[in-house]
Amino acid sequence: MWEGIDLPVRIVEADEPGHRRGRVVLDGRPVDIALRFFTIDDVVDDERWSHSGT
């Protein structure tokens, strides 16, 4: 949908983007929008969100 309005879209692993001069870059090009998606396993396995009471 975004490419239809001339917005290139790339889906990458979290470790692929870098940073330069305070901006996120991918393959040397600045990134304007970055979305991060989590699976339910990411949330359940993250100890910061544990409700075990420890």
C-alpha positions as CSV (number, residue, x, y, z in Angstrom):
1,M,0.0,0.0,0.0
2,W,2.7,2.5,0.9
3,E,4.8,1.8,-2.2
4,G,1.7,2.7,-4.2
5,I,2.1,6.3,-2.9
6,D,5.9,6.3,-3.5
7,L,7.0,5.4,0.0
8,P,9.5,2.5,-0.2
9,V,9.1,-0.2,2.4
10,R,11.7,-2.5,3.7
11,I,11.2,-5.3,6.3
12,V,14.4,-6.0,8.1
13,E,15.8,-7.7,11.2
14,A,16.3,-5.4,14.2
15,D,20.1,-5.5,14.0
16,E,20.3,-4.3,10.4
17,P,19.6,-0.6,10.7
18,G,22.4,1.7,12.0
19,H,22.5,5.3,13.0
20,R,24.4,8.4,11.8
21,R,24.1,11.9,13.1
22,G,21.2,11.0,15.3
23,R,19.1,9.4,12.6
24,V,18.3,5.8,11.9
25,V,19.8,4.6,8.6
26,L,19.5,1.5,6.5
27,D,22.0,0.8,3.7
28,G,23.3,4.3,4.2
29,R,19.9,5.9,3.6
30,P,18.0,7.8,6.3
31,V,14.8,6.1,7.6
32,D,11.8,8.3,8.1
33,I,9.4,5.8,9.8
34,A,10.4,2.7,11.8
35,L,7.8,0.3,13.2
36,R,8.6,-2.4,15.6
37,F,6.4,-5.5,15.9
38,F,6.4,-8.1,18.7
39,T,5.2,-11.6,18.7
40,I,3.3,-12.9,21.7
41,D,6.3,-15.1,22.4
42,D,8.5,-11.9,22.6
43,V,6.3,-10.4,25.2
44,V,5.8,-13.6,27.3
45,D,9.5,-14.5,27.3
46,D,10.6,-11.0,28.3
47,E,11.5,-11.1,32.0
48,R,10.7,-7.4,32.4
49,W,7.0,-8.2,32.0
50,S,7.0,-11.2,34.3
51,H,4.2,-11.3,36.9
52,S,5.9,-14.0,39.0
53,G,6.4,-11.6,41.9
54,T,10.1,-12.2,42.2
